[in-house]
Amino acid sequence: MIATFARSKRLAQKPAVSRNTNDKRYKILETQMKRYQFKQDALIEVLHKAQELFGFLDNDLMTFVAQQLKLPPSRVFGVATFYHFFNLKPKGAHSCVVCMGTACYVRGADKVVAAIEAFAGIKAGETTPDGRLSLATARCIGACGIAPAVVYDGAVTAKQTPESSLEIVKGWLSHGS
């Protein structure tokens, strides 16, 4: 009982994460948490909103969420790293997600990934240094009938080859759009 009281007193004295008080995104995020009554069960919804506002979840942002929802930072970090839709690093202006499910893989998805990696000079899970392209793989996107499938900026594209994929990626990287 005494140990619990001492621990809670220590946590209460812990300073809040420093943040830019002029950044309205924190106010919007706090409003979202208030909407869920700062319930710990709303963690995933709050992280979605945080990512929507900030583009990705950095350590300071996850610590802020943990403090506001009165959760251990390890729980917030655990949820953010468990689910693939949370980004811990900034993403590129364009995204390319190659499905690596069985149907896509046997129809050449690995060759598509290899071609893009070689051309862009990055590995799956990385972003080009200029921030133009993020390359990722997915276990399965549920588009087995059009394998190999690639998702370019949110649009699913069917029956991709290394050549067709490079055509799109080269357009992004050479035009900067």
DRENPA-3360 file (N, C-alpha, C; in nm, 2 decimals, always signed):
BEGIN
1 = MIATFARS = +0.08/-0.12/+0.00/+0.00/+0.00/+0.00/+0.09/+0.12/+0.00 ~ +0.19/+0.13/+0.09/+0.28/+0.25/+0.09/+0.36/+0.26/-0.03 ~ +0.40/+0.14/-0.09/+0.48/+0.14/-0.21/+0.40/+0.20/-0.33 ~ +0.27/+0.16/-0.33/+0.18/+0.21/-0.44/+0.16/+0.36/-0.43 ~ +0.14/+0.41/-0.30/+0.13/+0.55/-0.28/+0.25/+0.63/-0.32 ~ +0.37/+0.58/-0.29/+0.49/+0.64/-0.32/+0.51/+0.65/-0.47 ~ +0.48/+0.54/-0.54/+0.49/+0.53/-0.68/+0.40/+0.63/-0.75 ~ +0.27/+0.63/-0.71/+0.18/+0.72/-0.77/+0.22/+0.87/-0.74;
9 = KRLAQKPA = +0.28/+0.90/-0.63/+0.32/+1.03/-0.60/+0.44/+1.07/-0.69 ~ +0.53/+0.98/-0.71/+0.64/+1.00/-0.80/+0.59/+1.02/-0.95 ~ +0.49/+0.95/-0.99/+0.44/+0.96/-1.13/+0.37/+1.10/-1.14 ~ +0.30/+1.14/-1.04/+0.23/+1.27/-1.04/+0.33/+1.39/-1.05 ~ +0.45/+1.37/-1.00/+0.55/+1.48/-1.00/+0.62/+1.48/-1.14 ~ +0.61/+1.38/-1.22/+0.68/+1.37/-1.34/+0.63/+1.48/-1.44 ~ +0.73/+1.56/-1.49/+0.68/+1.66/-1.58/+0.62/+1.61/-1.71 ~ +0.53/+1.68/-1.77/+0.47/+1.65/-1.89/+0.58/+1.66/-2.00;
17 = VSRNTNDK = +0.55/+1.58/-2.11/+0.64/+1.59/-2.23/+0.64/+1.73/-2.28 ~ +0.76/+1.78/-2.31/+0.77/+1.92/-2.36/+0.72/+1.91/-2.51 ~ +0.64/+2.01/-2.54/+0.58/+2.02/-2.68/+0.56/+2.16/-2.71 ~ +0.55/+2.19/-2.84/+0.53/+2.32/-2.89/+0.39/+2.36/-2.85 ~ +0.37/+2.45/-2.76/+0.24/+2.49/-2.72/+0.16/+2.57/-2.83 ~ +0.23/+2.62/-2.93/+0.17/+2.68/-3.04/+0.12/+2.58/-3.15 ~ +0.15/+2.46/-3.13/+0.11/+2.36/-3.23/-0.03/+2.31/-3.20 ~ -0.12/+2.35/-3.29/-0.26/+2.32/-3.27/-0.29/+2.18/-3.29;
25 = RYKILETQ = -0.20/+2.10/-3.34/-0.23/+1.96/-3.36/-0.24/+1.89/-3.22 ~ -0.17/+1.94/-3.12/-0.18/+1.88/-2.99/-0.31/+1.91/-2.93 ~ -0.36/+2.03/-2.95/-0.50/+2.07/-2.90/-0.60/+1.98/-2.96 ~ -0.59/+1.96/-3.09/-0.69/+1.87/-3.16/-0.68/+1.73/-3.10 ~ -0.56/+1.68/-3.08/-0.54/+1.55/-3.02/-0.60/+1.54/-2.88 ~ -0.58/+1.64/-2.80/-0.64/+1.64/-2.67/-0.79/+1.64/-2.67 ~ -0.84/+1.72/-2.77/-0.99/+1.72/-2.79/-1.04/+1.58/-2.82 ~ -0.97/+1.51/-2.90/-1.00/+1.37/-2.94/-1.00/+1.28/-2.82;
33 = MKRYQFKQ = -0.90/+1.29/-2.73/-0.89/+1.21/-2.61/-1.00/+1.25/-2.52 ~ -1.03/+1.37/-2.51/-1.14/+1.42/-2.42/-1.27/+1.36/-2.47 ~ -1.29/+1.35/-2.60/-1.41/+1.29/-2.66/-1.43/+1.14/-2.61 ~ -1.31/+1.07/-2.60/-1.31/+0.94/-2.55/-1.30/+0.93/-2.40 ~ -1.31/+1.05/-2.33/-1.30/+1.06/-2.18/-1.17/+1.00/-2.13 ~ -1.06/+1.02/-2.21/-0.93/+0.98/-2.17/-0.93/+0.83/-2.13 ~ -1.02/+0.75/-2.19/-1.02/+0.61/-2.15/-0.90/+0.53/-2.22 ~ -0.84/+0.44/-2.15/-0.73/+0.37/-2.20/-0.77/+0.28/-2.31;
41 = DALIEVLH = -0.90/+0.24/-2.32/-0.94/+0.15/-2.42/-0.95/+0.22/-2.56 ~ -0.94/+0.35/-2.56/-0.94/+0.43/-2.68/-0.80/+0.45/-2.74 ~ -0.70/+0.38/-2.69/-0.56/+0.40/-2.74/-0.55/+0.39/-2.89 ~ -0.61/+0.29/-2.95/-0.59/+0.27/-3.10/-0.65/+0.39/-3.17 ~ -0.77/+0.43/-3.13/-0.83/+0.54/-3.20/-0.75/+0.67/-3.18 ~ -0.70/+0.69/-3.06/-0.61/+0.81/-3.04/-0.49/+0.80/-3.12 ~ -0.42/+0.69/-3.13/-0.30/+0.68/-3.21/-0.33/+0.70/-3.36 ~ -0.45/+0.66/-3.41/-0.49/+0.69/-3.54/-0.50/+0.84/-3.57;
49 = KAQELFGF = -0.56/+0.90/-3.47/-0.58/+1.05/-3.48/-0.44/+1.12/-3.48 ~ -0.36/+1.07/-3.39/-0.22/+1.13/-3.38/-0.15/+1.12/-3.51 ~ -0.15/+1.00/-3.57/-0.08/+0.98/-3.69/-0.14/+1.06/-3.81 ~ -0.28/+1.07/-3.80/-0.34/+1.16/-3.90/-0.30/+1.30/-3.89 ~ -0.28/+1.35/-3.77/-0.24/+1.49/-3.75/-0.09/+1.51/-3.77 ~ +0.00/+1.42/-3.73/+0.14/+1.44/-3.73/+0.21/+1.36/-3.85 ~ +0.14/+1.27/-3.91/+0.20/+1.19/-4.02/+0.27/+1.07/-3.98 ~ +0.32/+1.06/-3.85/+0.38/+0.94/-3.80/+0.38/+0.96/-3.65;
57 = LDNDLMTF = +0.42/+0.85/-3.58/+0.42/+0.85/-3.43/+0.57/+0.85/-3.38 ~ +0.62/+0.96/-3.34/+0.75/+0.96/-3.28/+0.75/+0.93/-3.13 ~ +0.86/+0.92/-3.07/+0.87/+0.88/-2.93/+0.80/+0.99/-2.84 ~ +0.83/+1.11/-2.87/+0.77/+1.22/-2.78/+0.61/+1.22/-2.79 ~ +0.56/+1.20/-2.91/+0.42/+1.19/-2.93/+0.36/+1.07/-2.86 ~ +0.42/+0.96/-2.87/+0.37/+0.84/-2.80/+0.38/+0.86/-2.65 ~ +0.48/+0.92/-2.60/+0.49/+0.95/-2.45/+0.38/+1.05/-2.41 ~ +0.35/+1.15/-2.49/+0.24/+1.24/-2.46/+0.11/+1.17/-2.45;
65 = VAQQLKLP = +0.08/+1.08/-2.55/-0.04/+1.00/-2.54/-0.04/+0.91/-2.42 ~ +0.07/+0.85/-2.39/+0.07/+0.76/-2.27/+0.04/+0.84/-2.14 ~ +0.10/+0.96/-2.13/+0.07/+1.04/-2.01/-0.07/+1.09/-2.00 ~ -0.13/+1.13/-2.12/-0.27/+1.17/-2.12/-0.37/+1.06/-2.09 ~ -0.34/+0.94/-2.14/-0.43/+0.83/-2.11/-0.39/+0.75/-1.99 ~ -0.29/+0.80/-1.92/-0.24/+0.73/-1.79/-0.21/+0.58/-1.82 ~ -0.13/+0.56/-1.93/-0.08/+0.43/-1.96/+0.07/+0.43/-1.96 ~ +0.13/+0.31/-1.93/+0.27/+0.30/-1.94/+0.32/+0.32/-2.09;
73 = PSRVFGVA = +0.43/+0.40/-2.11/+0.48/+0.42/-2.24/+0.50/+0.29/-2.32 ~ +0.54/+0.18/-2.25/+0.57/+0.05/-2.31/+0.44/+0.00/-2.38 ~ +0.33/+0.02/-2.32/+0.20/-0.03/-2.38/+0.17/+0.05/-2.51 ~ +0.19/+0.18/-2.51/+0.16/+0.26/-2.62/+0.26/+0.22/-2.74 ~ +0.38/+0.21/-2.70/+0.48/+0.17/-2.80/+0.45/+0.03/-2.85 ~ +0.41/-0.06/-2.76/+0.38/-0.20/-2.80/+0.26/-0.20/-2.90 ~ +0.16/-0.12/-2.88/+0.05/-0.12/-2.97/+0.09/-0.06/-3.11 ~ +0.17/+0.05/-3.10/+0.21/+0.12/-3.22/+0.30/+0.03/-3.31;
81 = TFYHFFNL = +0.38/-0.06/-3.25/+0.47/-0.14/-3.32/+0.40/-0.27/-3.36 ~ +0.30/-0.31/-3.29/+0.23/-0.44/-3.33/+0.15/-0.42/-3.46 ~ +0.08/-0.31/-3.47/-0.01/-0.29/-3.59/+0.07/-0.23/-3.70 ~ +0.06/-0.29/-3.82/+0.14/-0.24/-3.93/+0.09/-0.10/-3.99 ~ -0.03/-0.06/-3.95/-0.07/+0.07/-4.01/-0.02/+0.19/-3.93 ~ +0.06/+0.17/-3.83/+0.12/+0.28/-3.76/+0.26/+0.30/-3.81 ~ +0.30/+0.43/-3.84/+0.43/+0.46/-3.89/+0.51/+0.53/-3.78 ~ +0.63/+0.48/-3.75/+0.71/+0.54/-3.65/+0.82/+0.63/-3.71;
89 = KPKGAHSC = +0.82/+0.64/-3.84/+0.91/+0.73/-3.91/+0.83/+0.80/-4.02 ~ +0.88/+0.92/-4.06/+0.80/+0.99/-4.16/+0.80/+0.91/-4.29 ~ +0.69/+0.92/-4.36/+0.67/+0.85/-4.49/+0.70/+0.95/-4.60 ~ +0.73/+0.89/-4.72/+0.76/+0.96/-4.84/+0.64/+1.03/-4.90 ~ +0.66/+1.12/-4.99/+0.55/+1.18/-5.06/+0.46/+1.08/-5.14 ~ +0.53/+0.97/-5.18/+0.46/+0.87/-5.25/+0.48/+0.73/-5.18 ~ +0.38/+0.65/-5.18/+0.40/+0.52/-5.12/+0.38/+0.40/-5.22 ~ +0.45/+0.30/-5.20/+0.44/+0.18/-5.29/+0.45/+0.06/-5.19;
97 = VVCMGTAC = +0.33/-0.01/-5.19/+0.32/-0.13/-5.10/+0.30/-0.25/-5.19 ~ +0.40/-0.34/-5.19/+0.39/-0.46/-5.27/+0.34/-0.58/-5.19 ~ +0.23/-0.64/-5.24/+0.17/-0.76/-5.17/+0.27/-0.87/-5.18 ~ +0.30/-0.94/-5.07/+0.39/-1.06/-5.07/+0.31/-1.18/-5.03 ~ +0.18/-1.18/-5.04/+0.10/-1.30/-5.02/+0.14/-1.41/-5.11 ~ +0.09/-1.53/-5.09/+0.13/-1.65/-5.17/+0.10/-1.63/-5.31 ~ -0.02/-1.59/-5.35/-0.05/-1.57/-5.49/+0.04/-1.47/-5.56 ~ +0.06/-1.36/-5.49/+0.14/-1.25/-5.55/+0.29/-1.29/-5.56;
105 = YVRGADKV = +0.33/-1.36/-5.45/+0.47/-1.40/-5.45/+0.51/-1.50/-5.56 ~ +0.42/-1.60/-5.58/+0.45/-1.70/-5.69/+0.44/-1.64/-5.83 ~ +0.37/-1.53/-5.84/+0.36/-1.46/-5.97/+0.46/-1.35/-5.99 ~ +0.56/-1.34/-5.89/+0.67/-1.25/-5.92/+0.68/-1.12/-5.83 ~ +0.61/-1.12/-5.72/+0.61/-1.00/-5.64/+0.75/-0.97/-5.58 ~ +0.83/-1.08/-5.56/+0.97/-1.06/-5.51/+1.05/-0.99/-5.61 ~ +1.03/-1.02/-5.74/+1.10/-0.95/-5.85/+1.06/-0.80/-5.86 ~ +0.94/-0.77/-5.83/+0.89/-0.63/-5.83/+0.96/-0.56/-5.72;
113 = VAAIEAFA = +0.97/-0.61/-5.60/+1.03/-0.55/-5.49/+1.18/-0.53/-5.52 ~ +1.25/-0.63/-5.57/+1.39/-0.62/-5.60/+1.42/-0.51/-5.70 ~ +1.33/-0.50/-5.80/+1.35/-0.40/-5.91/+1.34/-0.26/-5.85 ~ +1.24/-0.24/-5.77/+1.22/-0.11/-5.70/+1.33/-0.07/-5.61 ~ +1.37/-0.17/-5.53/+1.48/-0.15/-5.43/+1.61/-0.11/-5.51 ~ +1.64/-0.18/-5.62/+1.76/-0.15/-5.69/+1.75/-0.01/-5.76 ~ +1.64/+0.02/-5.81/+1.63/+0.15/-5.88/+1.63/+0.27/-5.77 ~ +1.56/+0.26/-5.67/+1.54/+0.36/-5.57/+1.66/+0.37/-5.47;
121 = GIKAGETT = +1.73/+0.26/-5.46/+1.84/+0.25/-5.36/+1.80/+0.24/-5.22 ~ +1.69/+0.18/-5.20/+1.64/+0.16/-5.06/+1.59/+0.02/-5.05 ~ +1.57/-0.03/-4.93/+1.51/-0.16/-4.90/+1.36/-0.14/-4.86 ~ +1.29/-0.25/-4.87/+1.15/-0.25/-4.82/+1.14/-0.20/-4.68 ~ +1.05/-0.11/-4.65/+1.04/-0.06/-4.51/+1.12/+0.08/-4.50 ~ +1.18/+0.12/-4.60/+1.26/+0.25/-4.60/+1.20/+0.36/-4.69 ~ +1.25/+0.48/-4.67/+1.21/+0.59/-4.75/+1.33/+0.65/-4.81 ~ +1.32/+0.69/-4.94/+1.44/+0.75/-5.00/+1.49/+0.87/-4.93;
129 = PDGRLSLA = +1.62/+0.90/-4.93/+1.67/+1.02/-4.86/+1.60/+1.15/-4.89 ~ +1.55/+1.17/-5.01/+1.49/+1.29/-5.05/+1.34/+1.30/-5.01 ~ +1.29/+1.19/-4.95/+1.15/+1.18/-4.90/+1.05/+1.17/-5.01 ~ +1.09/+1.12/-5.13/+0.99/+1.11/-5.24/+0.91/+0.98/-5.24 ~ +0.98/+0.87/-5.19/+0.92/+0.74/-5.20/+0.94/+0.66/-5.08 ~ +0.84/+0.59/-5.03/+0.84/+0.49/-4.92/+0.80/+0.36/-4.98 ~ +0.89/+0.26/-4.96/+0.86/+0.13/-5.02/+0.83/+0.03/-4.90 ~ +0.72/-0.04/-4.91/+0.68/-0.13/-4.81/+0.63/-0.26/-4.87;
137 = TARCIGAC = +0.62/-0.37/-4.79/+0.56/-0.49/-4.83/+0.45/-0.52/-4.73 ~ +0.35/-0.60/-4.78/+0.24/-0.64/-4.70/+0.23/-0.79/-4.71 ~ +0.19/-0.85/-4.60/+0.17/-1.00/-4.60/+0.07/-1.04/-4.70 ~ -0.04/-0.97/-4.71/-0.15/-1.00/-4.81/-0.25/-0.88/-4.81 ~ -0.28/-0.83/-4.93/-0.38/-0.72/-4.93/-0.52/-0.77/-4.97 ~ -0.53/-0.90/-5.00/-0.66/-0.96/-5.03/-0.70/-0.94/-5.17 ~ -0.61/-0.93/-5.26/-0.64/-0.91/-5.40/-0.57/-1.02/-5.48 ~ -0.59/-1.14/-5.44/-0.52/-1.26/-5.50/-0.56/-1.28/-5.65;
145 = GIAPAVVY = -0.67/-1.24/-5.69/-0.72/-1.27/-5.82/-0.65/-1.18/-5.93 ~ -0.58/-1.07/-5.88/-0.51/-0.98/-5.97/-0.36/-0.98/-5.94 ~ -0.31/-1.09/-5.89/-0.17/-1.10/-5.85/-0.08/-1.09/-5.97 ~ +0.04/-1.03/-5.94/+0.09/-0.96/-5.82/+0.03/-0.82/-5.82 ~ -0.02/-0.78/-5.70/-0.08/-0.65/-5.68/+0.01/-0.56/-5.61 ~ +0.01/-0.43/-5.65/+0.09/-0.33/-5.58/+0.00/-0.21/-5.55 ~ +0.01/-0.15/-5.44/-0.07/-0.04/-5.40/+0.02/+0.09/-5.41 ~ -0.02/+0.17/-5.51/+0.06/+0.30/-5.53/-0.03/+0.41/-5.48;
153 = DGAVTAKQ = +0.02/+0.48/-5.38/-0.05/+0.59/-5.32/-0.19/+0.56/-5.28 ~ -0.22/+0.44/-5.23/-0.35/+0.40/-5.19/-0.44/+0.33/-5.30 ~ -0.39/+0.33/-5.42/-0.47/+0.27/-5.53/-0.41/+0.13/-5.57 ~ -0.49/+0.03/-5.56/-0.45/-0.10/-5.59/-0.43/-0.12/-5.74 ~ -0.32/-0.17/-5.79/-0.29/-0.19/-5.93/-0.27/-0.34/-5.95 ~ -0.33/-0.39/-6.06/-0.32/-0.54/-6.09/-0.21/-0.58/-6.17 ~ -0.17/-0.71/-6.16/-0.08/-0.78/-6.25/+0.05/-0.70/-6.28 ~ +0.11/-0.66/-6.18/+0.23/-0.58/-6.19/+0.36/-0.66/-6.23;
161 = TPESSLEI = +0.44/-0.60/-6.30/+0.57/-0.66/-6.34/+0.68/-0.57/-6.29 ~ +0.80/-0.61/-6.29/+0.91/-0.52/-6.25/+0.91/-0.39/-6.34 ~ +0.89/-0.42/-6.47/+0.89/-0.31/-6.57/+0.78/-0.21/-6.54 ~ +0.65/-0.26/-6.52/+0.54/-0.17/-6.50/+0.55/-0.09/-6.37 ~ +0.61/-0.16/-6.27/+0.63/-0.09/-6.14/+0.73/+0.02/-6.15 ~ +0.84/-0.01/-6.22/+0.95/+0.09/-6.24/+0.90/+0.21/-6.32 ~ +0.81/+0.19/-6.41/+0.76/+0.30/-6.49/+0.69/+0.40/-6.40 ~ +0.61/+0.35/-6.30/+0.55/+0.44/-6.21/+0.65/+0.51/-6.11;
169 = VKGWLSHG = +0.73/+0.43/-6.06/+0.83/+0.48/-5.96/+0.93/+0.58/-6.03 ~ +0.97/+0.55/-6.15/+1.06/+0.64/-6.22/+0.99/+0.77/-6.24 ~ +0.86/+0.77/-6.27/+0.79/+0.89/-6.29/+0.79/+0.98/-6.16 ~ +0.77/+0.91/-6.05/+0.77/+0.98/-5.92/+0.90/+1.04/-5.89 ~ +1.01/+0.96/-5.91/+1.14/+1.01/-5.86/+1.20/+1.11/-5.96 ~ +1.17/+1.10/-6.09/+1.23/+1.19/-6.19/+1.16/+1.32/-6.20 ~ +1.03/+1.32/-6.17/+0.95/+1.45/-6.18/+0.94/+1.51/-6.05 ~ +0.96/+1.44/-5.94/+0.95/+1.50/-5.81/+0.81/+1.53/-5.77;
177 = S = +0.71/+1.47/-5.84/+0.57/+1.50/-5.80/+0.51/+1.38/-5.73;
% end
